[in-house]
Amino acid sequence: MQTGAGSLLLFLMLGLAGSAAPAHIGFRVLAYRQHLDKDHAFEPGTADGNWGYSWWLMRWRHRVLGDPSLNFFGGIAAGSGWLALVGGIGVIVLIALQ
């Protein structure tokens, strides 16, 4: 069995996306719950807690609310979301190149 650098990178990108995506989803749920519990105002399109809320977290918009718990949950969700996005795009590019 021959494995090249592309196979190793594909394996690494799958691992990156596969571990960061569940972290993003879990911490997004915690951030959303904290957002609701503290009764912070939602930006338009984010009140449902879905894709718009994820994008809002990934742009670090939660920092202006000044809630330490929301900053913690949202920060981990944002970082994990970017890692999952990079890993997912990496997987697609590497599959296309092989």
Backbone as CSV, one residue per row, in Angstrom:
resi,resn,N_x,N_y,N_z,CA_x,CA_y,CA_z,C_x,C_y,C_z
1,MET,0.846,-1.180,0.000,0.000,0.000,0.000,0.885,1.235,0.000
2,GLN,0.675,2.082,-0.967,1.465,3.301,-1.054,0.650,4.469,-0.538
3,THR,1.269,5.211,0.347,0.626,6.424,0.844,1.593,7.572,0.641
4,GLY,1.086,8.628,0.113,1.916,9.798,-0.124,1.571,10.915,0.832
5,ALA,2.183,12.047,0.563,1.938,13.216,1.409,0.475,13.648,1.340
6,GLY,-0.138,13.477,0.171,-1.548,13.851,0.024,-2.458,13.025,0.913
7,SER,-2.158,11.744,1.038,-2.966,10.875,1.902,-2.818,11.267,3.360
8,LEU,-1.589,11.604,3.750,-1.358,12.034,5.126,-2.093,13.342,5.408
9,LEU,-2.003,14.295,4.481,-2.711,15.567,4.664,-4.221,15.360,4.697
10,LEU,-4.723,14.474,3.854,-6.151,14.173,3.856,-6.571,13.613,5.213
11,PHE,-5.787,12.682,5.742,-6.052,12.106,7.055,-6.043,13.193,8.137
12,LEU,-5.054,14.090,8.087,-4.961,15.158,9.077,-6.133,16.136,8.966
13,MET,-6.533,16.489,7.751,-7.663,17.409,7.575,-8.977,16.784,8.028
14,LEU,-9.143,15.491,7.754,-10.345,14.805,8.244,-10.378,14.801,9.769
15,GLY,-9.230,14.575,10.386,-9.160,14.607,11.842,-9.446,15.992,12.395
16,LEU,-8.924,17.011,11.731,-9.150,18.389,12.170,-10.631,18.736,12.087
17,ALA,-11.242,18.473,10.942,-12.666,18.781,10.775,-13.518,17.907,11.686
18,GLY,-13.124,16.648,11.832,-13.912,15.715,12.621,-13.887,15.984,14.107
19,SER,-12.834,16.611,14.599,-12.788,16.919,16.032,-13.271,18.329,16.325
20,ALA,-13.039,19.264,15.421,-13.426,20.649,15.663,-14.923,20.882,15.450
21,ALA,-15.540,20.162,14.523,-16.971,20.374,14.257,-17.841,20.037,15.472
22,PRO,-17.658,18.893,16.131,-18.466,18.629,17.331,-18.209,19.639,18.450
23,ALA,-16.963,20.094,18.584,-16.670,21.112,19.600,-17.410,22.403,19.284
24,HIS,-17.416,22.789,18.009,-18.132,24.003,17.613,-19.619,23.877,17.924
25,ILE,-20.196,22.754,17.568,-21.635,22.563,17.777,-21.967,22.572,19.265
26,GLY,-21.190,21.854,20.060,-21.454,21.797,21.499,-21.320,23.146,22.176
27,PHE,-20.260,23.870,21.888,-20.072,25.171,22.520,-21.006,26.219,21.943
28,ARG,-21.445,26.042,20.706,-22.459,26.953,20.161,-23.759,26.800,20.942
29,VAL,-24.118,25.565,21.287,-25.323,25.322,22.085,-25.187,25.977,23.459
30,LEU,-24.017,25.821,24.094,-23.797,26.447,25.392,-23.833,27.967,25.303
31,ALA,-23.229,28.532,24.256,-23.243,29.983,24.075,-24.665,30.486,23.853
32,TYR,-25.424,29.769,23.041,-26.808,30.162,22.773,-27.645,30.121,24.053
33,ARG,-27.456,29.091,24.852,-28.193,28.975,26.115,-27.814,30.119,27.067
34,GLN,-26.525,30.448,27.121,-26.074,31.575,27.954,-26.665,32.878,27.439
35,HIS,-26.718,33.020,26.127,-27.294,34.204,25.491,-28.764,34.368,25.912
36,LEU,-29.494,33.269,25.875,-30.900,33.305,26.276,-31.056,33.583,27.772
37,ASP,-30.252,32.899,28.584,-30.372,33.047,30.037,-30.073,34.458,30.506
38,LYS,-29.117,35.107,29.873,-28.752,36.478,30.259,-29.621,37.523,29.565
39,ASP,-30.504,37.080,28.686,-31.439,37.958,27.976,-30.722,39.045,27.172
40,HIS,-29.609,38.666,26.528,-28.922,39.605,25.633,-29.718,39.718,24.339
41,ALA,-29.658,40.882,23.724,-30.353,41.089,22.449,-29.636,40.319,21.340
42,PHE,-30.411,39.757,20.432,-29.860,39.040,19.282,-29.772,39.982,18.087
43,GLU,-28.736,39.775,17.267,-28.679,40.482,15.992,-29.700,39.849,15.054
44,PRO,-30.195,40.583,14.072,-31.153,40.003,13.136,-30.604,38.747,12.460
45,GLY,-31.413,37.711,12.421,-31.038,36.463,11.779,-30.290,35.486,12.668
46,THR,-30.083,35.829,13.934,-29.337,34.934,14.820,-30.190,34.360,15.943
47,ALA,-31.410,34.797,16.085,-32.236,34.406,17.228,-32.620,32.929,17.226
48,ASP,-32.546,32.256,16.078,-32.915,30.840,16.032,-31.788,29.924,16.489
49,GLY,-30.555,30.445,16.615,-29.433,29.649,17.093,-28.824,28.726,16.058
50,ASN,-29.124,28.926,14.796,-28.620,28.025,13.754,-27.412,28.610,13.032
51,TRP,-27.385,28.526,11.695,-26.224,28.945,10.913,-25.866,30.408,11.116
52,GLY,-26.868,31.258,11.182,-26.601,32.680,11.401,-25.928,32.933,12.738
53,TYR,-26.344,32.205,13.755,-25.733,32.344,15.074,-24.294,31.826,15.055
54,SER,-24.056,30.720,14.350,-22.692,30.198,14.222,-21.785,31.224,13.551
55,TRP,-22.259,31.826,12.481,-21.464,32.818,11.762,-21.220,34.035,12.639
56,TRP,-22.212,34.427,13.422,-22.076,35.544,14.354,-20.984,35.238,15.385
57,LEU,-20.979,34.018,15.925,-19.940,33.619,16.876,-18.566,33.580,16.204
58,MET,-18.499,33.047,14.992,-17.220,32.900,14.307,-16.606,34.245,13.931
59,ARG,-17.392,35.297,13.905,-16.867,36.642,13.657,-16.589,37.371,14.971
60,TRP,-16.655,36.659,16.107,-16.339,37.176,17.439,-17.234,38.353,17.839
61,ARG,-18.477,38.379,17.366,-19.397,39.467,17.691,-19.920,39.382,19.125
62,HIS,-19.715,38.254,19.775,-20.199,38.071,21.140,-19.386,38.878,22.143
63,ARG,-18.192,39.316,21.783,-17.303,40.014,22.713,-17.887,41.339,23.205
64,VAL,-18.659,42.009,22.366,-19.174,43.329,22.748,-20.206,43.247,23.876
65,LEU,-20.783,42.073,24.102,-21.782,41.935,25.154,-21.149,41.914,26.544
66,GLY,-19.856,41.631,26.629,-19.135,41.698,27.887,-19.510,40.642,28.916
67,ASP,-20.073,39.537,28.483,-20.451,38.453,29.388,-19.304,37.437,29.409
68,PRO,-18.630,37.254,30.565,-17.475,36.350,30.601,-17.807,34.911,30.186
69,SER,-18.930,34.392,30.612,-19.296,33.021,30.242,-19.593,32.911,28.758
70,LEU,-20.308,33.882,28.226,-20.595,33.884,26.789,-19.302,34.038,25.995
71,ASN,-18.378,34.856,26.489,-17.081,34.996,25.814,-16.321,33.674,25.815
72,PHE,-16.391,32.923,26.904,-15.718,31.630,26.975,-16.348,30.633,26.007
73,PHE,-17.654,30.441,26.121,-18.340,29.483,25.252,-18.259,29.914,23.793
74,GLY,-18.520,31.192,23.550,-18.495,31.704,22.184,-17.103,31.689,21.584
75,GLY,-16.088,31.956,22.395,-14.717,31.938,21.903,-14.280,30.551,21.472
76,ILE,-14.609,29.553,22.275,-14.261,28.185,21.894,-15.073,27.756,20.672
77,ALA,-16.349,28.142,20.626,-17.170,27.823,19.454,-16.609,28.493,18.206
78,ALA,-16.197,29.756,18.338,-15.657,30.481,17.185,-14.364,29.844,16.690
79,GLY,-13.434,29.589,17.592,-12.166,28.963,17.199,-12.373,27.593,16.581
80,SER,-13.246,26.801,17.193,-13.526,25.463,16.664,-14.239,25.538,15.320
81,GLY,-15.108,26.517,15.165,-15.803,26.681,13.891,-14.843,26.999,12.754
82,TRP,-13.878,27.879,13.019,-12.889,28.190,11.988,-12.027,26.985,11.675
83,LEU,-11.639,26.221,12.702,-10.852,25.010,12.455,-11.640,23.984,11.644
84,ALA,-12.917,23.827,11.968,-13.759,22.885,11.219,-13.899,23.343,9.761
85,LEU,-14.054,24.649,9.560,-14.179,25.172,8.202,-12.896,24.944,7.407
86,VAL,-11.750,25.237,8.008,-10.461,25.013,7.336,-10.269,23.530,7.043
87,GLY,-10.580,22.672,8.013,-10.450,21.236,7.799,-11.369,20.729,6.709
88,GLY,-12.611,21.215,6.694,-13.562,20.791,5.659,-13.140,21.225,4.271
89,ILE,-12.682,22.461,4.152,-12.211,22.958,2.850,-10.956,22.195,2.430
90,GLY,-10.084,21.908,3.399,-8.880,21.134,3.099,-9.204,19.752,2.576
91,VAL,-10.198,19.104,3.173,-10.621,17.780,2.713,-11.104,17.854,1.270
92,ILE,-11.949,18.821,0.967,-12.489,18.968,-0.378,-11.372,19.217,-1.396
93,VAL,-10.446,20.103,-1.069,-9.338,20.415,-1.982,-8.455,19.170,-2.195
94,LEU,-8.126,18.483,-1.105,-7.252,17.317,-1.236,-7.910,16.175,-1.993
95,ILE,-9.204,15.985,-1.819,-9.904,14.962,-2.590,-9.906,15.334,-4.070
96,ALA,-10.117,16.623,-4.347,-10.109,17.067,-5.739,-8.740,16.900,-6.384
97,LEU,-7.691,17.046,-5.614,-6.322,16.950,-6.162,-5.861,15.500,-6.333
98,GLN,-6.472,14.555,-5.656,-6.003,13.167,-5.738,-6.588,12.416,-6.891
